[in-house]
């Protein structure tokens, strides 16, 4: 984690210094490009060398970090070529050609690395074929235009410009398709985590949603910005740097932390959940079961009553697996019952019980502090207790305790 903070600090300092100097006219384009080369290269090295022992235990993260490292490496190469050959000085057409030629596969690799982590390494061949097909087509269009046009690259041509417009459109199509896949995977991760833990755990996977959104937003602006010059291009370049760096550092941090273990545990311990409507698995089990859902209901209800009587709901950091074990039922039985109940999930059940307990404690022990009550009732923090209590009761704990409710 110290290495991660070092690279984060280095990146922010490099970009901050370079951006301020560039915008004030005190730094040349070449120096800006060198700054990009070094920054992206550092991120690639971080992924390749800093976490090999962690990635051995998780093949999905191992592949994801190599994809991201290759993507940032291509971006570094792009800036290096821009610096060596001076494409930006030749003209907008030449610079855009180099950008699209390397940014398209780089964006593909970076975006797919996030998808790899979201799906635990499961990406279908047809999905790879479609995205890679769009990427290869873009490269072939650019290179084919140069070879068949007959006009020197330094001079540029209208055919090259048209090819760049076509490739920019293909880039947007490719990124849109990847975003759709990422969004569906993100929703599945979100629902699995939400059903598995006793409270909202957006902190475990929130970076996935932000990374895929900012990459999709950048893809939308590519055709509008890369063909321009001036401040708009500078601001877009800065935003692109920060977005790639954020996604790279977040992927690294996620892979070396315990968050990836918790998310994979949640995904592996919950039933598949559709994006809309009730889970078909529940309906099928109800139809195929000889005893029907009615035979399970009393069994779960009796186990739940005993579980509540033993005040297990006041235990911190409960999960679906832990509660099922305490109730002596299977995870599948408990999850199906929760989905059909008024609570919908474990967090809904546990939070309601904790709020009811907090109401009792607030009345019987006015001398207790809010922190003490929150900890006693099983809430992870004072802030979470305050927010949950207000959401369920419409008032703060203090107002409830004073009899204003």
N, C-alpha and C positions, 0 to 999 in steps of 0.2 A: 504493500500500500504506500510506503514511502517513495518507491520508484514512481508509482502512479502520480503522487502529488508533485514530484519533481518535474515530470514531463508536462503535467497540467500547468504548473507555474511557468515552465520554460516557454510553452506555447503561448500562453496569455501575454507574457512579457514581450516575446518576439513580435507577435501580431500587433500589440498595442503600440510598440515603438515604431514598427514599420508603417502602420496605418496613419499615425499622427504625422510622421515625417513626410509621407507621400502626399497626404492631403494638403500639407502646407507648402508643397513644392520644393522640399529640401532633399528629396531622395529620387534617384532615377528609376525607370522601369526595371532595369536590369537588377538593381539591388532588391526591388520588390520581389522579383522572380526568384532570386537566390534565397530570400527569406522563406518563400513558399517551398522551395526544394528542401531546405534544411528541416522545416517544420514537418512536412509530410514524411520525410525520410526518418525522422525521429519517431514518429508514430508507427511506422512500419517496423522499425527495430524493436520498439517496445512490445509489439505483438509477437514478433518472431522469437525473441530471446528471453523475455522476462517471465513467461508463464508456461514453459513446456511441461513441467511436472504436474501442473494442475490440469492441463488439457488431456493428459493421458487417461484420466479417469472419466472424461466426458467427451466422447467422439464428436458430438454435435458442436461443442464449443471449440474443439480442436480444428474442425473444418471451418467454422465461422471465423476464427482468428486468422487463418491462412487466407481466406477470401478477403477479409478486410485489409490485411497486410498487403496483399497483391493490389487491391484497389488504391490504397494510399501510395503505394510504390509507383503505380502508373501516373498518379497525379504529380508526384515528385518528378518523374521522367518528363512529363509534359512541360513543366516549368523549366526544367533543365534545357530541353530542346528550344523552348522559346528564348531562353537566355543566350544559348550558343549561336543559333542561327538568326536571331533578331526578327522573328516573324511579325511581331507587333510593329516594328519599324517599317517593314515592307508594306503593311496595309492591313485593313480589317479582314479582308477575305483570307489572307494567308494565316493570320492569327486564329481566326475562327476554324479554319481547316485543321490546324494542330489541336485546338481545343476539342473539337468533336471527335477527332480520330482517337484520342486517348481518354477524354472524359466519359465517352459513352461506355466503353468496357469498364472503366473505373467505377462509374456509378452503378453498373450492373453488379459488380463484385461486392461493393459496399452494401448495396440494398439486399442482395441475396444472403449476405452474412447475417443480417438481422433476421431474415426469414428462417435461416437454418437454426438459430437459437430459439426462435418462437416455436418452431415445430419439432424441436429436439432432433434435428438432422434429417427430417423426412421431407424431401422435395421430389416430386414426381418427375419422371423422365420427360414427359410431354411439356411440363412447365419449364424445365431447363431448355428443351429444344426450341420452344417458342421465344423465350427471352434471348437465348444465345443466337437464335436465328435472326432476330431483329438487330442484334448487335453486329453480327457478321455481315448482314446486308448493308448496314450503315458503313462499315469499314470498306466493303467492296465498292460501294457507290462512290465514296470519296477517292479511293485509289484508282478506280477505273476511270473516273473523270479526268484525273491528272494524266493517266497514260494515253487516253484516247483523244483528249482535247487538242493536243499538239501545240498549245501555247505555254511558254515557260512559266513555271510556278511563281517566280518573282513578279511577273507582270499581272497575274490573275486573269480571270475571264468571267464572262456572264454564265457560262456553263458550270464553272466551279461554284459560283454563287448560288445557282439554282440547286445544285447537288447539296450544298450546305443547308438550304431551306428544307429539302426533302429529308435529310438526315436528322435535322433538328425536330421535325415532325415525328420521325420514327423513334427518336429518343423519348419524346413525350409519351408516345403510345407504349413503349417498353416500360417506362417508369409508372405509368398508370396501371398497367397489368400487374406489376410487382406490388404496387400499393394496395390493390384489391386483395391480393393474396396475403399481404402483411396484415391488412385490416381484419380479415376473417380469422387469421391465426391469433391476432391480438385479442379479439373478442372471446375466442375460446380460452385463451390464457386467463383473461380477466374473469370470466364466469367460473372457471375451475378454481381459481384462487379465492374468489368471493364465496364459493360454496364450501371450501375446505377449512378456512380459518374462522375464528370466532369474532373477527372484526375486519374492517376494510384494510387490506394490505397493498395499497397502490404503490407503496414505496419499493416493493419487490420487483415490479416490472414496469413502472411508469416511464422509464427511459425508452422503452420500446415504442410506445405510442408517440412520444415526442419526436423521436428520431425518424420514424416513418412519415410523420406529418411534415416535418421540415424538409425532408428529401423530396417529397411529392410537391411541396410548394416551390422548391428550387427548380424542379423539372418543369413546372408551369412557366417560370420566368426565363428559362433558358432561351427560347426563341425570341423573347422580347428584349433581352439585354445583351447577349453576346455579340450581336451585330451592331451595337452602338459603341460610342466612345465617350470619354469624359467621366463625370462623377457617378453616373448610373452604373457604369461598368465597374468602377472602383468599389462602390458600395456592394454590388453583387458579389465581387470576388472576396471581399471581406466576409460577407455572410456565408458564402460557400465554404471558406476556410473554417469558420467557427462551427458550422453545422457538421462538417466531416470530422473535425476534431472532437466535437461533443459526442457524436455517435461512436467514434473509435474508443475514446476514453471510457465511455459508459459501457461499451461491450467488454472492454478489458476489466473494468471494475466488477461488472456483473459476473464474469467468468471466474474471477479469483475470490469472490465472496461466497457466503453461505446462501445468498439469495437464490442462486441458480438451483441449489439443492431443494430449497423450500418450494419453489415453483414447480420443479419436476415432480416432487412428491405430491403436490396438489393435483397436477395433471394426471399422474398415474393412479391416484386413489379415488377419482371421481368418475361418474358415468358420463358418456358423451352427451353434450347438451346442444340442441339446435339454437340458432340465433333467435328464432321467433317461435312462440307456441310451446306446448308441452312436449316433454321428451317422449319420442315414440317408444323408447325402451320400457318406460313405465306402463304405457298402454298395452304393449305386447305381453308384458309379464302378467298384467291383470287378466288378459284374455286367456293366456295359456296356463295360468296357475289353476290347479284343480280346486283349491280352496278359495281362491279369489282374494281380492284385497281386504275383504272384511275379516279374514282370519288373521291377517298380519296386524291390523289396526289395534285390537286389544292387546296383542303381544307387545307391540311397541309402546302403547300407552302405559301398560303396567311397568315396563322397564323404565320409561320416562319418569313416572311418579316416584319410583325408588331412587332414581338418579337425582331428582330434584330434592327429595327428602334428605339425601346425603350431602346436599349443597355442593355437588361437584361443579356446578356452573360458576362458582366463585373462584375456581382455579384459573390461574393466568395462562395465556397462550394455549388455549384448547384448539384441537383440530378434529376433523371428522373421524380420523382413525382413533384418536384418544377417546373421544366420547363414545364411539361404537364399542370399543373395548370395555369401557366402564359400564355401559348398559348391557353388555353381553349379547350384542346383536352384530350382524355383519354391516360393513360400510354401505353395501348396496341397499340393504333393507332400510337403514337409517336415512340415507340420502333420498330414496324414493318417497319415504314417509314425509320427510321435510318438504320436498317439492310439492306435495299434495296438501300440506297443512297450511295454516294461516301464516306460519313463520317463513316459508319458502326456502330457507337455508339455515345453516348452523348459526350464523351471525345473528339472524333475526330471532331465533329461539333464545340464544344465550343473552343477547342484549336486553330482551324483554324481561327475562328472569332477573338479570342484574339491576335493571331499573326498578323493578318491584321491590327488590331487596334494599336498594338505596333509599327508596321512599320510606320503608320501615325504619331503617337506621337513622335517617334524618330526623324523624319524629321522636325516636326513643333515645337517641344520643346527641342532643344539641351541642354538647361540649366537644364532639369530635370535629376535627378539621376536614375540609373537603378532600385533601390529599389522603387522609386516613380512610375516609369512607370509600373513595375511589379504589384504593388498594384492597380494602376489605371485600368489596363487592366484585373484584376481579377485573376492573378496568386498568388498562396498561398505563394510563397517565391521567393527570388532572384535567388536561385539555380535552382528551377524548371523552372522559366522563361528563364534563360540562356540555360538550357538543351533543352527545347522545341523549343526555337527560333533557336538554332543551328541545331536541328533535321529537322525543317521545311524549313529553308533557307540555310543551309550549312555554316553559318557564325555566329559570335557572334554579339550581339546587338551593341557593340562598333564599329566593322568594318562596319556594315550596316549604322550606323549613320555618319561615316566618309566618306561614299560614295564609299567604296571599293567593294561593292557587284555588 
